[in-house]
Amino acid sequence: MNDLGFLGNFVVEGYLWQSLVALGVLAVAFVVQLCILCAHYGRIASYRNPAPSPEADKVGISVIVPLFEADFRFLDESLPVFLAQRHNPYEVVLVNVTGNEDFTEHIKLLKITNPRLSSTIMKVVPHCPISTKMALNVGIKAAKYDNLVFTLPTCTPRSERWADMFARGFVDHDVVLGYTSLLPFNGAGHRTIRVANLMLSARWIADAVKGHPWRGVLSNLGFTKKAYYDARGFNHLNLNAGEDDLFVPKIATKKNTSVVLGGPATMNRRVWPGWWKEERTRRAITYRHYPLRVRFAMGAELWTRALFFLSALAVALFLPSVAGYVALGLFVVREVVAMLIAARTARRLSDRAPLAVYPLYDFVAPAKEWARGVKQLFTPKKHKWNSKNT
């Protein structure tokens, strides 16, 4: 070891090349991770929304909400917030697929006193399930205005200016992307799930801000009728999924897409225990249809993160103490930077996710994502969220 001079403090005698490989992997993974964190996720915090304009005040907006269950809580709590939006011209279109007569009558009574509310009913036929895409298609045809915004009955706008923000986005654009925050809920791992929602959303939001949109979320998504009909409607009709993450890449480009972020543009969503597992299973199925560059970028982030953690652990355990101190230092620097970026992202997206559990999400995310992908490979086709099994 003495023959190695200064290098001998960092390598194990007789294992020169193995030590150098471990140190090299650690250094490369560290640099790549810092670049991803700062250059990719970091751009969200500095993003500015489209400015108010006289043109935005004239944008007509139709909000489309598919209702597959008789959710009276939506009618009593969330719908009044949608109807109280300050923007005008504006309407809310409910696509009623519940088949519940009491629920339908309640909607009819609300329409009497709310001229901005309209609804359409899809008759439920046994053995002929109605997919989300079918319901949205009916809502699009029933919409009065050309600018469409989609959301879910479990969602509530954060502000009465929510529609105003989308109207700004629609000026000279055909696609508008917004962010959805998860409300606190009871259940195992609920804090980690809220953080995971924040950071997974930050992936596609950062790309959209850069001018490479490839995804949105149905809970807070807008596009024009022109974009929809020019694309000949939704794609991947054999899947009861993909009306957002698979359809957005079909219609969104750098020039025709706008992003609206921050408190007024944020949608709050209430979820339940078990929802996250269902959501990630559904996304795992649509993931295989993502553009190749997107899958490569997502995989590179996860792989380099895992390599960094594993190589730091290997260096700390098996190389001399000086190398261990270096690995520990790089680990601390990377975690501090990651926490700062996550905090800035949460602040820009107006998300109150409990970032104290961010390190836990940071460590387990790569393993969870890979385990989910491997499980999907061995899932029988009949369980893969196709339209015949909804």
PyMOL commands that set and color helices and strands:
alter all, ss='L'
color gray80, all
select helices_A, chain A and resi 2-9+16-43+54-57+72-83+101-113+132-142+162-170+190-210+218-220+225-230+248-251+263-265+275-287+292-318+321-348+355-377+381-383+387-389
alter helices_A, ss='H'
color red, helices_A
select strands_A, chain A and resi 61-67+90-96+117-121+147-150+155-157+175-177+180-182+221-224+257-259+267-269
alter strands_A, ss='S'
color yellow, strands_A
deselect
rebuild
show_as cartoon
